[in-house]
Structures are given as structure tokens and as C-alpha cells.
Amino acid sequence: MMNWKWMLAMGIVLAIGGVAALLFPFVASLAATGFAAAAFFVAGVLQLWLAFTAGDGSRGGRLVAGLLGLLMVVFAVSLFAQPLSGMVSLTILAGAMFLTLGVVRIVMAWRMRHRPRWGWLVASGALAVLLGLMILLALPVSALTVLGILLGVDLLTSGIAAIAIALQARNA
């Protein structure tokens, strides 16, 4: 079992990082873009390596895997080379994700309308659609801060959760 003090320290660091990201959302958006670029680069290189070294797949499957890996590496390089354009691309993806999740939740809720409290799922879906529209309709300005705000909220809530778990573990 993890020592509660280490969990508390991690929570504090995450919460401070979240507050910093919320105070400086542009810098946090640039950092998120850099992190995404690094993740795409590593994933693309691994995908390429698997495409060339895996002997159990068909030639067509390996070709598709190689092309996907190459696409991820090219996307990563473009994010590194043009971080502001990358922030716009990632913000468009985030807005599209919120829209898609919102529509899916509303459709799911409609199918579950015979169950009690299905309206909560509709409300959640409607909020996600609203967030997606707000992000997309405010482009390109929203690209300067949205990723940083999302990162800040995630870090802050993760930090608070880790602090709560650590304090519960200490008291147990």
C-alpha cells in the first residue's frame, strides 16, 4: 500500500499545477500541446517499429500500421514546429469531442427515458454540446486558453482527489 504522505505530496503538487494552469492558461495550453506532440511522436515511432518488426500480421495490415505510425510522427512534428497552429487543431478536436459526447449522451438518455432520472443524462449531454459549441464558435481565440483551462481543471480535481484519498488513508 502506498504511503499516505507520498499520496498527499502528489495531490498537493497536482493541485498547485492545476491552479497555475488556471492562472496562466496560455502557457498551460502550450505545455499541453507540447505534451500531446511528444505523446504522438512516441506512439508513432512505436507504431512504425511494430509495423516493421511484427511478423505475425499480413502485409496489408503492416502497411496500414506503418502508415498510421508515419501519420502520427508527422502530426507530432507539425505540433512541435507550429505550436500555435497545433493549439488550434487540438482545440478543434476538444470541441468536436465535447459535441460528440454530448450528442451520444442525449441519444443514450432518450433510449433510457423509461428509467428514473434519465433527465440527468440529457442535462449532461446538453452541457457537453454547449461546451463544444462555445469552444468551436470562439475559435481561434479559444485555442489560446481552452487546453490550458481543461488541463488546469483536470490537474486541480486530480490533486484534490489525491489529497482526500491520502487524508482518508492517514485516518484509517
Chimera marker file (.cmm) of the C-alpha trace (Angstrom):
<marker_set name="trace">
<marker id="1" x="0.000" y="0.000" z="0.000" r="1" g="1" b="0" radius="0.5"/>
<marker id="2" x="1.209" y="3.474" z="-0.880" r="1" g="1" b="0" radius="0.5"/>
<marker id="3" x="2.368" y="5.676" z="1.967" r="1" g="1" b="0" radius="0.5"/>
<marker id="4" x="-0.292" y="8.322" z="2.575" r="1" g="1" b="0" radius="0.5"/>
<marker id="5" x="2.372" y="11.049" z="2.822" r="1" g="1" b="0" radius="0.5"/>
<marker id="6" x="3.538" y="10.408" z="-0.757" r="1" g="1" b="0" radius="0.5"/>
<marker id="7" x="-0.081" y="10.461" z="-1.953" r="1" g="1" b="0" radius="0.5"/>
<marker id="8" x="-0.610" y="13.744" z="-0.102" r="1" g="1" b="0" radius="0.5"/>
<marker id="9" x="2.537" y="15.234" z="-1.646" r="1" g="1" b="0" radius="0.5"/>
<marker id="10" x="1.423" y="14.146" z="-5.108" r="1" g="1" b="0" radius="0.5"/>
<marker id="11" x="-2.011" y="15.658" z="-4.530" r="1" g="1" b="0" radius="0.5"/>
<marker id="12" x="-0.537" y="18.957" z="-3.417" r="1" g="1" b="0" radius="0.5"/>
<marker id="13" x="1.748" y="19.103" z="-6.468" r="1" g="1" b="0" radius="0.5"/>
<marker id="14" x="-1.161" y="18.278" z="-8.799" r="1" g="1" b="0" radius="0.5"/>
<marker id="15" x="-3.403" y="20.881" z="-7.164" r="1" g="1" b="0" radius="0.5"/>
<marker id="16" x="-0.695" y="23.568" z="-7.368" r="1" g="1" b="0" radius="0.5"/>
<marker id="17" x="-0.122" y="22.663" z="-11.021" r="1" g="1" b="0" radius="0.5"/>
<marker id="18" x="-3.856" y="22.945" z="-11.632" r="1" g="1" b="0" radius="0.5"/>
<marker id="19" x="-4.080" y="26.363" z="-10.035" r="1" g="1" b="0" radius="0.5"/>
<marker id="20" x="-1.028" y="27.512" z="-12.015" r="1" g="1" b="0" radius="0.5"/>
<marker id="21" x="-2.598" y="26.246" z="-15.252" r="1" g="1" b="0" radius="0.5"/>
<marker id="22" x="-5.822" y="28.104" z="-14.453" r="1" g="1" b="0" radius="0.5"/>
<marker id="23" x="-3.898" y="31.296" z="-13.674" r="1" g="1" b="0" radius="0.5"/>
<marker id="24" x="-1.766" y="31.012" z="-16.840" r="1" g="1" b="0" radius="0.5"/>
<marker id="25" x="-3.958" y="29.154" z="-19.358" r="1" g="1" b="0" radius="0.5"/>
<marker id="26" x="-1.956" y="30.208" z="-22.436" r="1" g="1" b="0" radius="0.5"/>
<marker id="27" x="1.284" y="28.791" z="-21.029" r="1" g="1" b="0" radius="0.5"/>
<marker id="28" x="-0.584" y="25.667" z="-19.939" r="1" g="1" b="0" radius="0.5"/>
<marker id="29" x="-2.089" y="25.347" z="-23.437" r="1" g="1" b="0" radius="0.5"/>
<marker id="30" x="1.397" y="25.487" z="-24.942" r="1" g="1" b="0" radius="0.5"/>
<marker id="31" x="2.560" y="22.865" z="-22.446" r="1" g="1" b="0" radius="0.5"/>
<marker id="32" x="-0.425" y="20.637" z="-23.256" r="1" g="1" b="0" radius="0.5"/>
<marker id="33" x="0.345" y="20.970" z="-26.966" r="1" g="1" b="0" radius="0.5"/>
<marker id="34" x="3.975" y="20.021" z="-26.344" r="1" g="1" b="0" radius="0.5"/>
<marker id="35" x="2.940" y="17.041" z="-24.257" r="1" g="1" b="0" radius="0.5"/>
<marker id="36" x="0.488" y="15.920" z="-26.945" r="1" g="1" b="0" radius="0.5"/>
<marker id="37" x="3.211" y="16.279" z="-29.580" r="1" g="1" b="0" radius="0.5"/>
<marker id="38" x="5.596" y="14.152" z="-27.511" r="1" g="1" b="0" radius="0.5"/>
<marker id="39" x="2.921" y="11.510" z="-26.944" r="1" g="1" b="0" radius="0.5"/>
<marker id="40" x="2.035" y="11.363" z="-30.656" r="1" g="1" b="0" radius="0.5"/>
<marker id="41" x="5.732" y="11.138" z="-31.562" r="1" g="1" b="0" radius="0.5"/>
<marker id="42" x="6.444" y="8.253" z="-29.185" r="1" g="1" b="0" radius="0.5"/>
<marker id="43" x="3.257" y="6.436" z="-30.226" r="1" g="1" b="0" radius="0.5"/>
<marker id="44" x="4.081" y="6.945" z="-33.905" r="1" g="1" b="0" radius="0.5"/>
<marker id="45" x="7.630" y="5.649" z="-33.532" r="1" g="1" b="0" radius="0.5"/>
<marker id="46" x="6.367" y="2.598" z="-31.615" r="1" g="1" b="0" radius="0.5"/>
<marker id="47" x="3.705" y="2.019" z="-34.276" r="1" g="1" b="0" radius="0.5"/>
<marker id="48" x="6.341" y="2.178" z="-37.017" r="1" g="1" b="0" radius="0.5"/>
<marker id="49" x="8.603" y="-0.187" z="-35.101" r="1" g="1" b="0" radius="0.5"/>
<marker id="50" x="5.757" y="-2.667" z="-34.670" r="1" g="1" b="0" radius="0.5"/>
<marker id="51" x="4.843" y="-2.404" z="-38.359" r="1" g="1" b="0" radius="0.5"/>
<marker id="52" x="8.381" y="-3.343" z="-39.373" r="1" g="1" b="0" radius="0.5"/>
<marker id="53" x="9.133" y="-5.946" z="-36.725" r="1" g="1" b="0" radius="0.5"/>
<marker id="54" x="5.830" y="-7.781" z="-36.245" r="1" g="1" b="0" radius="0.5"/>
<marker id="55" x="5.996" y="-10.985" z="-38.240" r="1" g="1" b="0" radius="0.5"/>
<marker id="56" x="2.518" y="-12.252" z="-37.455" r="1" g="1" b="0" radius="0.5"/>
<marker id="57" x="0.478" y="-9.729" z="-39.457" r="1" g="1" b="0" radius="0.5"/>
<marker id="58" x="-0.496" y="-9.584" z="-43.096" r="1" g="1" b="0" radius="0.5"/>
<marker id="59" x="1.410" y="-7.348" z="-45.470" r="1" g="1" b="0" radius="0.5"/>
<marker id="60" x="-1.646" y="-5.067" z="-45.808" r="1" g="1" b="0" radius="0.5"/>
<marker id="61" x="-2.079" y="-4.853" z="-42.026" r="1" g="1" b="0" radius="0.5"/>
<marker id="62" x="1.570" y="-3.973" z="-41.574" r="1" g="1" b="0" radius="0.5"/>
<marker id="63" x="1.294" y="-1.338" z="-44.305" r="1" g="1" b="0" radius="0.5"/>
<marker id="64" x="-1.715" y="0.269" z="-42.610" r="1" g="1" b="0" radius="0.5"/>
<marker id="65" x="0.078" y="0.141" z="-39.249" r="1" g="1" b="0" radius="0.5"/>
<marker id="66" x="3.157" y="1.746" z="-40.799" r="1" g="1" b="0" radius="0.5"/>
<marker id="67" x="1.124" y="4.492" z="-42.445" r="1" g="1" b="0" radius="0.5"/>
<marker id="68" x="-0.668" y="5.189" z="-39.171" r="1" g="1" b="0" radius="0.5"/>
<marker id="69" x="2.677" y="5.414" z="-37.376" r="1" g="1" b="0" radius="0.5"/>
<marker id="70" x="4.046" y="7.742" z="-40.031" r="1" g="1" b="0" radius="0.5"/>
<marker id="71" x="0.933" y="9.924" z="-39.783" r="1" g="1" b="0" radius="0.5"/>
<marker id="72" x="1.352" y="10.194" z="-36.001" r="1" g="1" b="0" radius="0.5"/>
<marker id="73" x="5.033" y="11.149" z="-36.357" r="1" g="1" b="0" radius="0.5"/>
<marker id="74" x="4.203" y="13.800" z="-38.988" r="1" g="1" b="0" radius="0.5"/>
<marker id="75" x="1.415" y="15.185" z="-36.784" r="1" g="1" b="0" radius="0.5"/>
<marker id="76" x="3.806" y="15.306" z="-33.816" r="1" g="1" b="0" radius="0.5"/>
<marker id="77" x="6.472" y="17.126" z="-35.821" r="1" g="1" b="0" radius="0.5"/>
<marker id="78" x="3.871" y="19.633" z="-37.047" r="1" g="1" b="0" radius="0.5"/>
<marker id="79" x="2.747" y="20.245" z="-33.445" r="1" g="1" b="0" radius="0.5"/>
<marker id="80" x="6.364" y="20.842" z="-32.390" r="1" g="1" b="0" radius="0.5"/>
<marker id="81" x="7.098" y="23.071" z="-35.412" r="1" g="1" b="0" radius="0.5"/>
<marker id="82" x="3.893" y="25.118" z="-35.221" r="1" g="1" b="0" radius="0.5"/>
<marker id="83" x="2.634" y="25.015" z="-31.618" r="1" g="1" b="0" radius="0.5"/>
<marker id="84" x="0.084" y="27.818" z="-32.101" r="1" g="1" b="0" radius="0.5"/>
<marker id="85" x="-1.470" y="26.071" z="-35.104" r="1" g="1" b="0" radius="0.5"/>
<marker id="86" x="-1.285" y="22.867" z="-33.093" r="1" g="1" b="0" radius="0.5"/>
<marker id="87" x="-3.218" y="24.525" z="-30.286" r="1" g="1" b="0" radius="0.5"/>
<marker id="88" x="-5.945" y="25.389" z="-32.791" r="1" g="1" b="0" radius="0.5"/>
<marker id="89" x="-6.027" y="21.813" z="-34.122" r="1" g="1" b="0" radius="0.5"/>
<marker id="90" x="-6.194" y="20.302" z="-30.648" r="1" g="1" b="0" radius="0.5"/>
<marker id="91" x="-8.852" y="22.808" z="-29.591" r="1" g="1" b="0" radius="0.5"/>
<marker id="92" x="-10.963" y="21.849" z="-32.609" r="1" g="1" b="0" radius="0.5"/>
<marker id="93" x="-10.577" y="18.207" z="-31.575" r="1" g="1" b="0" radius="0.5"/>
<marker id="94" x="-11.593" y="19.056" z="-27.997" r="1" g="1" b="0" radius="0.5"/>
<marker id="95" x="-14.658" y="20.970" z="-29.176" r="1" g="1" b="0" radius="0.5"/>
<marker id="96" x="-15.632" y="18.149" z="-31.531" r="1" g="1" b="0" radius="0.5"/>
<marker id="97" x="-15.161" y="15.653" z="-28.708" r="1" g="1" b="0" radius="0.5"/>
<marker id="98" x="-17.494" y="17.593" z="-26.408" r="1" g="1" b="0" radius="0.5"/>
<marker id="99" x="-20.094" y="17.874" z="-29.177" r="1" g="1" b="0" radius="0.5"/>
<marker id="100" x="-19.884" y="14.163" z="-29.978" r="1" g="1" b="0" radius="0.5"/>
<marker id="101" x="-20.030" y="13.074" z="-26.340" r="1" g="1" b="0" radius="0.5"/>
<marker id="102" x="-22.975" y="15.367" z="-25.743" r="1" g="1" b="0" radius="0.5"/>
<marker id="103" x="-24.965" y="14.008" z="-28.665" r="1" g="1" b="0" radius="0.5"/>
<marker id="104" x="-24.161" y="10.421" z="-27.643" r="1" g="1" b="0" radius="0.5"/>
<marker id="105" x="-25.322" y="11.109" z="-24.071" r="1" g="1" b="0" radius="0.5"/>
<marker id="106" x="-28.560" y="12.661" z="-25.276" r="1" g="1" b="0" radius="0.5"/>
<marker id="107" x="-29.254" y="9.700" z="-27.583" r="1" g="1" b="0" radius="0.5"/>
<marker id="108" x="-28.459" y="7.261" z="-24.754" r="1" g="1" b="0" radius="0.5"/>
<marker id="109" x="-30.747" y="9.179" z="-22.406" r="1" g="1" b="0" radius="0.5"/>
<marker id="110" x="-33.568" y="9.147" z="-24.943" r="1" g="1" b="0" radius="0.5"/>
<marker id="111" x="-33.255" y="5.383" z="-25.218" r="1" g="1" b="0" radius="0.5"/>
<marker id="112" x="-33.352" y="5.131" z="-21.413" r="1" g="1" b="0" radius="0.5"/>
<marker id="113" x="-36.277" y="7.527" z="-20.972" r="1" g="1" b="0" radius="0.5"/>
<marker id="114" x="-38.372" y="4.829" z="-19.308" r="1" g="1" b="0" radius="0.5"/>
<marker id="115" x="-35.878" y="4.725" z="-16.414" r="1" g="1" b="0" radius="0.5"/>
<marker id="116" x="-35.986" y="7.110" z="-13.481" r="1" g="1" b="0" radius="0.5"/>
<marker id="117" x="-33.753" y="10.172" z="-13.572" r="1" g="1" b="0" radius="0.5"/>
<marker id="118" x="-32.843" y="9.803" z="-17.257" r="1" g="1" b="0" radius="0.5"/>
<marker id="119" x="-33.081" y="13.583" z="-17.487" r="1" g="1" b="0" radius="0.5"/>
<marker id="120" x="-29.732" y="13.923" z="-15.726" r="1" g="1" b="0" radius="0.5"/>
<marker id="121" x="-28.054" y="12.243" z="-18.677" r="1" g="1" b="0" radius="0.5"/>
<marker id="122" x="-29.883" y="14.620" z="-21.042" r="1" g="1" b="0" radius="0.5"/>
<marker id="123" x="-28.657" y="17.560" z="-18.965" r="1" g="1" b="0" radius="0.5"/>
<marker id="124" x="-25.101" y="16.230" z="-19.026" r="1" g="1" b="0" radius="0.5"/>
<marker id="125" x="-25.298" y="15.784" z="-22.794" r="1" g="1" b="0" radius="0.5"/>
<marker id="126" x="-26.767" y="19.230" z="-23.336" r="1" g="1" b="0" radius="0.5"/>
<marker id="127" x="-23.987" y="20.777" z="-21.238" r="1" g="1" b="0" radius="0.5"/>
<marker id="128" x="-21.336" y="18.926" z="-23.266" r="1" g="1" b="0" radius="0.5"/>
<marker id="129" x="-22.942" y="20.117" z="-26.532" r="1" g="1" b="0" radius="0.5"/>
<marker id="130" x="-22.991" y="23.676" z="-25.169" r="1" g="1" b="0" radius="0.5"/>
<marker id="131" x="-19.305" y="23.466" z="-24.169" r="1" g="1" b="0" radius="0.5"/>
<marker id="132" x="-18.388" y="22.098" z="-27.586" r="1" g="1" b="0" radius="0.5"/>
<marker id="133" x="-20.260" y="24.878" z="-29.353" r="1" g="1" b="0" radius="0.5"/>
<marker id="134" x="-18.719" y="27.533" z="-27.102" r="1" g="1" b="0" radius="0.5"/>
<marker id="135" x="-15.222" y="26.222" z="-27.859" r="1" g="1" b="0" radius="0.5"/>
<marker id="136" x="-15.761" y="25.916" z="-31.610" r="1" g="1" b="0" radius="0.5"/>
<marker id="137" x="-17.647" y="29.183" z="-32.104" r="1" g="1" b="0" radius="0.5"/>
<marker id="138" x="-14.985" y="31.144" z="-30.208" r="1" g="1" b="0" radius="0.5"/>
<marker id="139" x="-12.138" y="29.910" z="-32.427" r="1" g="1" b="0" radius="0.5"/>
<marker id="140" x="-9.384" y="30.940" z="-32.954" r="1" g="1" b="0" radius="0.5"/>
<marker id="141" x="-9.348" y="32.917" z="-29.683" r="1" g="1" b="0" radius="0.5"/>
<marker id="142" x="-10.485" y="29.919" z="-27.633" r="1" g="1" b="0" radius="0.5"/>
<marker id="143" x="-7.423" y="27.988" z="-28.818" r="1" g="1" b="0" radius="0.5"/>
<marker id="144" x="-5.218" y="30.271" z="-26.747" r="1" g="1" b="0" radius="0.5"/>
<marker id="145" x="-6.718" y="29.192" z="-23.423" r="1" g="1" b="0" radius="0.5"/>
<marker id="146" x="-9.110" y="26.225" z="-23.662" r="1" g="1" b="0" radius="0.5"/>
<marker id="147" x="-6.483" y="23.482" z="-23.485" r="1" g="1" b="0" radius="0.5"/>
<marker id="148" x="-4.840" y="25.161" z="-20.507" r="1" g="1" b="0" radius="0.5"/>
<marker id="149" x="-8.145" y="25.544" z="-18.699" r="1" g="1" b="0" radius="0.5"/>
<marker id="150" x="-9.052" y="21.899" z="-19.330" r="1" g="1" b="0" radius="0.5"/>
<marker id="151" x="-5.589" y="20.854" z="-18.121" r="1" g="1" b="0" radius="0.5"/>
<marker id="152" x="-5.926" y="23.073" z="-15.054" r="1" g="1" b="0" radius="0.5"/>
<marker id="153" x="-9.337" y="21.676" z="-14.118" r="1" g="1" b="0" radius="0.5"/>
<marker id="154" x="-8.072" y="18.116" z="-14.550" r="1" g="1" b="0" radius="0.5"/>
<marker id="155" x="-4.920" y="18.692" z="-12.501" r="1" g="1" b="0" radius="0.5"/>
<marker id="156" x="-6.808" y="20.515" z="-9.759" r="1" g="1" b="0" radius="0.5"/>
<marker id="157" x="-9.542" y="17.887" z="-9.422" r="1" g="1" b="0" radius="0.5"/>
<marker id="158" x="-6.972" y="15.074" z="-9.548" r="1" g="1" b="0" radius="0.5"/>
<marker id="159" x="-4.959" y="16.825" z="-6.864" r="1" g="1" b="0" radius="0.5"/>
<marker id="160" x="-7.984" y="17.323" z="-4.622" r="1" g="1" b="0" radius="0.5"/>
<marker id="161" x="-8.943" y="13.663" z="-5.074" r="1" g="1" b="0" radius="0.5"/>
<marker id="162" x="-5.418" y="12.500" z="-4.209" r="1" g="1" b="0" radius="0.5"/>
<marker id="163" x="-5.357" y="14.737" z="-1.120" r="1" g="1" b="0" radius="0.5"/>
<marker id="164" x="-8.719" y="13.364" z="0.001" r="1" g="1" b="0" radius="0.5"/>
<marker id="165" x="-7.540" y="9.763" z="-0.503" r="1" g="1" b="0" radius="0.5"/>
<marker id="166" x="-4.304" y="10.469" z="1.385" r="1" g="1" b="0" radius="0.5"/>
<marker id="167" x="-6.119" y="12.027" z="4.323" r="1" g="1" b="0" radius="0.5"/>
<marker id="168" x="-8.570" y="9.134" z="4.424" r="1" g="1" b="0" radius="0.5"/>
<marker id="169" x="-5.656" y="6.672" z="4.381" r="1" g="1" b="0" radius="0.5"/>
<marker id="170" x="-3.963" y="8.582" z="7.204" r="1" g="1" b="0" radius="0.5"/>
<marker id="171" x="-7.100" y="8.428" z="9.318" r="1" g="1" b="0" radius="0.5"/>
<marker id="172" x="-7.718" y="4.741" z="8.604" r="1" g="1" b="0" radius="0.5"/>
<link id1="1" id2="2" r="1" g="1" b="0" radius="0.2"/>
<link id1="2" id2="3" r="1" g="1" b="0" radius="0.2"/>
<link id1="3" id2="4" r="1" g="1" b="0" radius="0.2"/>
<link id1="4" id2="5" r="1" g="1" b="0" radius="0.2"/>
<link id1="5" id2="6" r="1" g="1" b="0" radius="0.2"/>
<link id1="6" id2="7" r="1" g="1" b="0" radius="0.2"/>
<link id1="7" id2="8" r="1" g="1" b="0" radius="0.2"/>
<link id1="8" id2="9" r="1" g="1" b="0" radius="0.2"/>
<link id1="9" id2="10" r="1" g="1" b="0" radius="0.2"/>
<link id1="10" id2="11" r="1" g="1" b="0" radius="0.2"/>
<link id1="11" id2="12" r="1" g="1" b="0" radius="0.2"/>
<link id1="12" id2="13" r="1" g="1" b="0" radius="0.2"/>
<link id1="13" id2="14" r="1" g="1" b="0" radius="0.2"/>
<link id1="14" id2="15" r="1" g="1" b="0" radius="0.2"/>
<link id1="15" id2="16" r="1" g="1" b="0" radius="0.2"/>
<link id1="16" id2="17" r="1" g="1" b="0" radius="0.2"/>
<link id1="17" id2="18" r="1" g="1" b="0" radius="0.2"/>
<link id1="18" id2="19" r="1" g="1" b="0" radius="0.2"/>
<link id1="19" id2="20" r="1" g="1" b="0" radius="0.2"/>
<link id1="20" id2="21" r="1" g="1" b="0" radius="0.2"/>
<link id1="21" id2="22" r="1" g="1" b="0" radius="0.2"/>
<link id1="22" id2="23" r="1" g="1" b="0" radius="0.2"/>
<link id1="23" id2="24" r="1" g="1" b="0" radius="0.2"/>
<link id1="24" id2="25" r="1" g="1" b="0" radius="0.2"/>
<link id1="25" id2="26" r="1" g="1" b="0" radius="0.2"/>
<link id1="26" id2="27" r="1" g="1" b="0" radius="0.2"/>
<link id1="27" id2="28" r="1" g="1" b="0" radius="0.2"/>
<link id1="28" id2="29" r="1" g="1" b="0" radius="0.2"/>
<link id1="29" id2="30" r="1" g="1" b="0" radius="0.2"/>
<link id1="30" id2="31" r="1" g="1" b="0" radius="0.2"/>
<link id1="31" id2="32" r="1" g="1" b="0" radius="0.2"/>
<link id1="32" id2="33" r="1" g="1" b="0" radius="0.2"/>
<link id1="33" id2="34" r="1" g="1" b="0" radius="0.2"/>
<link id1="34" id2="35" r="1" g="1" b="0" radius="0.2"/>
<link id1="35" id2="36" r="1" g="1" b="0" radius="0.2"/>
<link id1="36" id2="37" r="1" g="1" b="0" radius="0.2"/>
<link id1="37" id2="38" r="1" g="1" b="0" radius="0.2"/>
<link id1="38" id2="39" r="1" g="1" b="0" radius="0.2"/>
<link id1="39" id2="40" r="1" g="1" b="0" radius="0.2"/>
<link id1="40" id2="41" r="1" g="1" b="0" radius="0.2"/>
<link id1="41" id2="42" r="1" g="1" b="0" radius="0.2"/>
<link id1="42" id2="43" r="1" g="1" b="0" radius="0.2"/>
<link id1="43" id2="44" r="1" g="1" b="0" radius="0.2"/>
<link id1="44" id2="45" r="1" g="1" b="0" radius="0.2"/>
<link id1="45" id2="46" r="1" g="1" b="0" radius="0.2"/>
<link id1="46" id2="47" r="1" g="1" b="0" radius="0.2"/>
<link id1="47" id2="48" r="1" g="1" b="0" radius="0.2"/>
<link id1="48" id2="49" r="1" g="1" b="0" radius="0.2"/>
<link id1="49" id2="50" r="1" g="1" b="0" radius="0.2"/>
<link id1="50" id2="51" r="1" g="1" b="0" radius="0.2"/>
<link id1="51" id2="52" r="1" g="1" b="0" radius="0.2"/>
<link id1="52" id2="53" r="1" g="1" b="0" radius="0.2"/>
<link id1="53" id2="54" r="1" g="1" b="0" radius="0.2"/>
<link id1="54" id2="55" r="1" g="1" b="0" radius="0.2"/>
<link id1="55" id2="56" r="1" g="1" b="0" radius="0.2"/>
<link id1="56" id2="57" r="1" g="1" b="0" radius="0.2"/>
<link id1="57" id2="58" r="1" g="1" b="0" radius="0.2"/>
<link id1="58" id2="59" r="1" g="1" b="0" radius="0.2"/>
<link id1="59" id2="60" r="1" g="1" b="0" radius="0.2"/>
<link id1="60" id2="61" r="1" g="1" b="0" radius="0.2"/>
<link id1="61" id2="62" r="1" g="1" b="0" radius="0.2"/>
<link id1="62" id2="63" r="1" g="1" b="0" radius="0.2"/>
<link id1="63" id2="64" r="1" g="1" b="0" radius="0.2"/>
<link id1="64" id2="65" r="1" g="1" b="0" radius="0.2"/>
<link id1="65" id2="66" r="1" g="1" b="0" radius="0.2"/>
<link id1="66" id2="67" r="1" g="1" b="0" radius="0.2"/>
<link id1="67" id2="68" r="1" g="1" b="0" radius="0.2"/>
<link id1="68" id2="69" r="1" g="1" b="0" radius="0.2"/>
<link id1="69" id2="70" r="1" g="1" b="0" radius="0.2"/>
<link id1="70" id2="71" r="1" g="1" b="0" radius="0.2"/>
<link id1="71" id2="72" r="1" g="1" b="0" radius="0.2"/>
<link id1="72" id2="73" r="1" g="1" b="0" radius="0.2"/>
<link id1="73" id2="74" r="1" g="1" b="0" radius="0.2"/>
<link id1="74" id2="75" r="1" g="1" b="0" radius="0.2"/>
<link id1="75" id2="76" r="1" g="1" b="0" radius="0.2"/>
<link id1="76" id2="77" r="1" g="1" b="0" radius="0.2"/>
<link id1="77" id2="78" r="1" g="1" b="0" radius="0.2"/>
<link id1="78" id2="79" r="1" g="1" b="0" radius="0.2"/>
<link id1="79" id2="80" r="1" g="1" b="0" radius="0.2"/>
<link id1="80" id2="81" r="1" g="1" b="0" radius="0.2"/>
<link id1="81" id2="82" r="1" g="1" b="0" radius="0.2"/>
<link id1="82" id2="83" r="1" g="1" b="0" radius="0.2"/>
<link id1="83" id2="84" r="1" g="1" b="0" radius="0.2"/>
<link id1="84" id2="85" r="1" g="1" b="0" radius="0.2"/>
<link id1="85" id2="86" r="1" g="1" b="0" radius="0.2"/>
<link id1="86" id2="87" r="1" g="1" b="0" radius="0.2"/>
<link id1="87" id2="88" r="1" g="1" b="0" radius="0.2"/>
<link id1="88" id2="89" r="1" g="1" b="0" radius="0.2"/>
<link id1="89" id2="90" r="1" g="1" b="0" radius="0.2"/>
<link id1="90" id2="91" r="1" g="1" b="0" radius="0.2"/>
<link id1="91" id2="92" r="1" g="1" b="0" radius="0.2"/>
<link id1="92" id2="93" r="1" g="1" b="0" radius="0.2"/>
<link id1="93" id2="94" r="1" g="1" b="0" radius="0.2"/>
<link id1="94" id2="95" r="1" g="1" b="0" radius="0.2"/>
<link id1="95" id2="96" r="1" g="1" b="0" radius="0.2"/>
<link id1="96" id2="97" r="1" g="1" b="0" radius="0.2"/>
<link id1="97" id2="98" r="1" g="1" b="0" radius="0.2"/>
<link id1="98" id2="99" r="1" g="1" b="0" radius="0.2"/>
<link id1="99" id2="100" r="1" g="1" b="0" radius="0.2"/>
<link id1="100" id2="101" r="1" g="1" b="0" radius="0.2"/>
<link id1="101" id2="102" r="1" g="1" b="0" radius="0.2"/>
<link id1="102" id2="103" r="1" g="1" b="0" radius="0.2"/>
<link id1="103" id2="104" r="1" g="1" b="0" radius="0.2"/>
<link id1="104" id2="105" r="1" g="1" b="0" radius="0.2"/>
<link id1="105" id2="106" r="1" g="1" b="0" radius="0.2"/>
<link id1="106" id2="107" r="1" g="1" b="0" radius="0.2"/>
<link id1="107" id2="108" r="1" g="1" b="0" radius="0.2"/>
<link id1="108" id2="109" r="1" g="1" b="0" radius="0.2"/>
<link id1="109" id2="110" r="1" g="1" b="0" radius="0.2"/>
<link id1="110" id2="111" r="1" g="1" b="0" radius="0.2"/>
<link id1="111" id2="112" r="1" g="1" b="0" radius="0.2"/>
<link id1="112" id2="113" r="1" g="1" b="0" radius="0.2"/>
<link id1="113" id2="114" r="1" g="1" b="0" radius="0.2"/>
<link id1="114" id2="115" r="1" g="1" b="0" radius="0.2"/>
<link id1="115" id2="116" r="1" g="1" b="0" radius="0.2"/>
<link id1="116" id2="117" r="1" g="1" b="0" radius="0.2"/>
<link id1="117" id2="118" r="1" g="1" b="0" radius="0.2"/>
<link id1="118" id2="119" r="1" g="1" b="0" radius="0.2"/>
<link id1="119" id2="120" r="1" g="1" b="0" radius="0.2"/>
<link id1="120" id2="121" r="1" g="1" b="0" radius="0.2"/>
<link id1="121" id2="122" r="1" g="1" b="0" radius="0.2"/>
<link id1="122" id2="123" r="1" g="1" b="0" radius="0.2"/>
<link id1="123" id2="124" r="1" g="1" b="0" radius="0.2"/>
<link id1="124" id2="125" r="1" g="1" b="0" radius="0.2"/>
<link id1="125" id2="126" r="1" g="1" b="0" radius="0.2"/>
<link id1="126" id2="127" r="1" g="1" b="0" radius="0.2"/>
<link id1="127" id2="128" r="1" g="1" b="0" radius="0.2"/>
<link id1="128" id2="129" r="1" g="1" b="0" radius="0.2"/>
<link id1="129" id2="130" r="1" g="1" b="0" radius="0.2"/>
<link id1="130" id2="131" r="1" g="1" b="0" radius="0.2"/>
<link id1="131" id2="132" r="1" g="1" b="0" radius="0.2"/>
<link id1="132" id2="133" r="1" g="1" b="0" radius="0.2"/>
<link id1="133" id2="134" r="1" g="1" b="0" radius="0.2"/>
<link id1="134" id2="135" r="1" g="1" b="0" radius="0.2"/>
<link id1="135" id2="136" r="1" g="1" b="0" radius="0.2"/>
<link id1="136" id2="137" r="1" g="1" b="0" radius="0.2"/>
<link id1="137" id2="138" r="1" g="1" b="0" radius="0.2"/>
<link id1="138" id2="139" r="1" g="1" b="0" radius="0.2"/>
<link id1="139" id2="140" r="1" g="1" b="0" radius="0.2"/>
<link id1="140" id2="141" r="1" g="1" b="0" radius="0.2"/>
<link id1="141" id2="142" r="1" g="1" b="0" radius="0.2"/>
<link id1="142" id2="143" r="1" g="1" b="0" radius="0.2"/>
<link id1="143" id2="144" r="1" g="1" b="0" radius="0.2"/>
<link id1="144" id2="145" r="1" g="1" b="0" radius="0.2"/>
<link id1="145" id2="146" r="1" g="1" b="0" radius="0.2"/>
<link id1="146" id2="147" r="1" g="1" b="0" radius="0.2"/>
<link id1="147" id2="148" r="1" g="1" b="0" radius="0.2"/>
<link id1="148" id2="149" r="1" g="1" b="0" radius="0.2"/>
<link id1="149" id2="150" r="1" g="1" b="0" radius="0.2"/>
<link id1="150" id2="151" r="1" g="1" b="0" radius="0.2"/>
<link id1="151" id2="152" r="1" g="1" b="0" radius="0.2"/>
<link id1="152" id2="153" r="1" g="1" b="0" radius="0.2"/>
<link id1="153" id2="154" r="1" g="1" b="0" radius="0.2"/>
<link id1="154" id2="155" r="1" g="1" b="0" radius="0.2"/>
<link id1="155" id2="156" r="1" g="1" b="0" radius="0.2"/>
<link id1="156" id2="157" r="1" g="1" b="0" radius="0.2"/>
<link id1="157" id2="158" r="1" g="1" b="0" radius="0.2"/>
<link id1="158" id2="159" r="1" g="1" b="0" radius="0.2"/>
<link id1="159" id2="160" r="1" g="1" b="0" radius="0.2"/>
<link id1="160" id2="161" r="1" g="1" b="0" radius="0.2"/>
<link id1="161" id2="162" r="1" g="1" b="0" radius="0.2"/>
<link id1="162" id2="163" r="1" g="1" b="0" radius="0.2"/>
<link id1="163" id2="164" r="1" g="1" b="0" radius="0.2"/>
<link id1="164" id2="165" r="1" g="1" b="0" radius="0.2"/>
<link id1="165" id2="166" r="1" g="1" b="0" radius="0.2"/>
<link id1="166" id2="167" r="1" g="1" b="0" radius="0.2"/>
<link id1="167" id2="168" r="1" g="1" b="0" radius="0.2"/>
<link id1="168" id2="169" r="1" g="1" b="0" radius="0.2"/>
<link id1="169" id2="170" r="1" g="1" b="0" radius="0.2"/>
<link id1="170" id2="171" r="1" g="1" b="0" radius="0.2"/>
<link id1="171" id2="172" r="1" g="1" b="0" radius="0.2"/>
</marker_set>
